[in-house]
Amino acid sequence: MPLVSAMTSLGESFVSALKSLFRGKSFLKTFLAFWTTPVAPVVPISPQDAGAKANADPAADFLAEAEHLLLGHIEAGGLMQFSRKLKRQFRERLRSNPECMLPSYNSQLPSGHETGQYLALDVGGSTLRVALVELRGRGVSGPEGSIIRMDSFKIDSDARNLRGTEFFDWMAERIHRTVAKNSARGHSPDHPLLMGLAWSFPIEQTSSKGGKLSAMGKGFLANEGLIGEDLGEIIKSACKKQGLHVELSAIVNDSSAALLSEAYTTPSTRFSLILGTGVNIAVHLPVTTIDQPKFGDRPSSWHEKASHVIINTELGMFGHGILPITKWDKVLKAAHPRPDFQPLEQLVSGYYIGEICRLALLDAISSTGIFGGVVPPSLQTPYSLDTETLSLIEADLTPTLTSALHTFTTRHPSPPTYQPTPTDLTFLRTLSAQVTRRSASVVAASIYALWELKAEAEAELLATLPDTSPFVAETAAEVASARGRTTVAFNGSVVEHYPGYRRVLQGFVDGLLVEGEGGSGNGGLKGVGEIALVEARESSLRGAAVALACLS
């Protein structure tokens, strides 16, 4: 090795050792490492390259590359182009795919004048909630609807391990507890207590109040021996054992529940967005946009009354071949048990945001030396960096990042040889912001694509309806409403609680509206108003009650 090169390397090692000393690393170990590490072949460096190298910032270069990879698709009209590609997929699968774009049995949106008290159930992956919901109607003083009483029961591992009817007996006993507290609500075999249910598991719905139970997943054994049985009858039978006479009259999924819940109080609601661990959107569309086989075996009376229907898009299943994929997404997909099942969800939902950031961070630590080139041991485990941790880090806007540092080091301790600095956490905050910004852009493109699709479908339907059709007035009103305010009801941990997410999402939606105004492909809508994101609080329970009220 030439003397000048050796002395230069020694000098660099000495400076590196000093830096490591102040970061808690052994000076002696670092110094001795110089003599025990093989030296790379010397490559001549021009004066220009030497100056560039001296000014290089590997961490900044990495973030610049990450921004290009994660957000390059939003530049130069790229987000609009992506949205239009999504819209084509939505249209195609309304006609063809049996696993997404699924029509519910909810053909009527609430008028807002439905009133009464309704028993609502919300069965999720971790909680059973039983509530008495009162709907008071629009225009009254005070809230239009409220939860008079609610009991919440944790679905722990013991409950999830209950097999078949045992689980539904467990449910019925807790329903009875809640109902028994209100002696004014009488019920009998001739006058059963009507219930609405928000069911967060797969079901092959056969009517507004019934459906065939499917495998539930999420560790539940309740479907054992009951696959294909009617869910409404299963719950009714379990309640009867408790001396409780009930009739399950309305079943909705979480996205339909959110749309119905907000539509009751906000007449302009036509969409709902669920964005937490997973992602989904429900949309109110003309029935003519859906292929007939998707409706299954419904009575002619349903079709005679239905001009529109709430569609469960199963949004996460879309995006094949058009998503803005990065090298980190490819790593995630390669390790995924069902890599192509929900490609869009892998880019946007709370379950995956943390993992994408973890994979990018591991890349950065090894290539830039951020975090001292030391990977906290816990981060070697897939999905160990959760989205909640990132949200807490992004919430800390102080110069010292004291709270962010405490959160990260508590959840992901580093070896004693290195402790993360504010510079490290600033890097991580920037990286996570890029990942979540991409998420918001993809969700915004999905909302806008469905908004355009609805506008086009309404105009197409109106143009084909004869003047004598009973659906003319309703469809004309839908066409007109698209020129004003359209409300998207939302809930879910990411869109509700992740710092700045809702603001960024709304900004992308607003930008697409401005870009698309008056252009081709937006139903010819000129001078459109706005697409507004509005939180739908307690939407599962309220939505189940509203679905029940609409039937009543």
Secondary structure, 3 states (H helix, E strand, C coil): CCHHHHHHHHHHHHHHHHHHHHCCCCHHHHHHHHHHCCCCCCCCCCHHHHHHHHHCCHHHHHHHHHHHHHHHHHCCCHHHHHHHHHHHHHHHHHHCCCCCCEECCCCCCCCCCCCEEEEEEEECCCEEEEEEEEECCCCCCCCCEEEEEEEEEECCHHHHCCCCHHHHHHHHHHHHHHHHCCCCCCCCCCCCEEEEEEECCCEEEEECCEEEECCCCCCCCCCCCCCCCEHHHHHHHHHHHCCCCEEEEEEECHHHHHHHHHHHHCCCEEEEEEECCCEEEEEEEEHHHCCHHHHCCCCHHHHHHCCEEEEECCHHHCCCCCCCCCHHHHHHHHCCCCCCCCCCHHHHCHHHHHHHHHHHHHHHHHHHCHHHHCCCHHHHCCCCCCHHHHHHHHHCCCCCCHHHHHHHHHHCCCCCCCCCCHHHHHHHHHHHHHHHHHHHHHHHHHHHHHHHHHHHHHHHHHHHCCCCCCCHHHHHHHHHHCCCEEEEEEECHHHHHCCCHHHHHHHHHHHHHHHHCCCCCCCCCCCCCEEEEEECCCHHHHHHHHHHHHHC
